[in-house]
Amino acid sequence: MPFVTSAGRRIHYETSGEGPDLLLHHGFTSSSQAWRFFGFTEVLQQHYRVIAIDALGHGLSDKPHDTHAYTLRQRTADVVTTLDDLGIDKVNYCGYSLGGWVGYGMVRYAPHRLRSLILGAAHPYADTSWDAFKGLDGTDPAAFITAFESVLNEKISAEVKMMIRANDLQALAAAAQQPRASMEELLPLIDMPCLMFCGDADARHTAVKRCTELLPRASFVSLPGVTHFGGLMQSKLVLPPVLDFLAGQSA
């Protein structure tokens, strides 16, 4: 079970398949196992060496209760340390939600490590919705979920609530209090091929589409009827454009 140490903390990842390298970064309250559970890994590993990371605070990675552990610079360093451990110079990066935010972090702090970017339900604009977590320490699961619903601007199903409650909510509450400042100044610097996707029932849809239009080598896929949580659950909708995009990078 591979781990790397980044800033003194353990980051877990797993690999499967063979081919060009593809790193998958999950969303907030999720884990690397989500890609397998929702059918992504089984398909992608037939064509790529898939590296699925557990973000700090999630899955089998360490879970500090200090918000300063979760800066964007540090999250980017966690990805870079994983790439270094595997001897990967440049990678195709696929991130959903939190993973998309970290994708923009890669553009800011480690653009030379990116071959291409696939970002789901993530934009580079300032997002003050995360202020809903201010003052929460994660000891009240109901308050945590209410705050998260406020961030998403959608209701969370009973099944997903159960999965969320299984996390270390104190670690996640600390992580959630990292500010999401604007990174739109990065848009002119994104010269690698990009694929952006978002559900049209996701409150972030308009912003994701808008930033895609400012990128010279980007395309946008709108997922009909799909909410924010649904975007990572709908592999049958997401995989076809992702596979087409990736095939274009190795052609």
Secondary structure, DSSP 8 states (H G I E B T S, - for coil): --EEEETTEEEEEEEES-SSEEEEE--TT--THHHHHTTHHHHHTTTSEEEEE--TTSTTS---S-GGGG-HHHHHHHHHHHHHHHT-SSEEEEEETHHHHHHHHHHHH-GGGEEEEEEES--SS--GGGGGGTT--SS-HHHHHHHHHHHHTS---HHHHHHHHTS-HHHHHHHHTS-----GGGGGG--S-EEEEEETTSTTHHHHHHHHTT-TTEEEEEETT--TTHHHH-HHHHHHHHHHHHHHHH-
